[in-house]
Amino acid sequence: MASPSPTNREIFFPEGEFIVSKTDLKGRITYGNELFIKMSGYDEDELLDAPHSILRHPEMPKAVFKLLWDTISKGEEIFAFVNNLAKNGDNYWVQAQVTPSYDDTGRIIAYHSVRRKPKREAVELLSKVYAEMLRIEKANGVDASFNYLANILKSKGVGYDEFILSL
């Protein structure tokens, strides 16, 4: 399935509502709540078993997803701001909390994500940070983009989650 072209039209979901999805270990969607399906613009059958990256906006730096996958695959929770791309090309920002799910033996078997409506000020700030990361990524690769983010965090004396939760 070809990715839609961004419309540069942002859509929003109501304050206090949550977008929920689950994926397998490879990032294929196994569940999405009604709001997840609605915001994505896809039908449920188009989403189930599709890679979660079906919603990846081209303005999102790969370094953010590298950090996310590195963190959750180690069994740790992560908070992140993500700009998603709907099927019609509209975009919507989310503040995501992604956690591993475990079986009875403590083995990671899936991932669970709950997304909230982010504060507008945080979106405006991260839009600028992500735009610079993307510029660096295109010129010098994902590692350089990741280092740019790491330097921002170091200058603030915080880790990524602490930075995200402070916005």
Summary of the structure (lengths in Angstrom):
residues: 167
radius of gyration: 15.6
end to end distance: 34.8
largest distance: 45.5
contacts: 480
relative contact order: 0.17
helix: 42%
strand: 25%
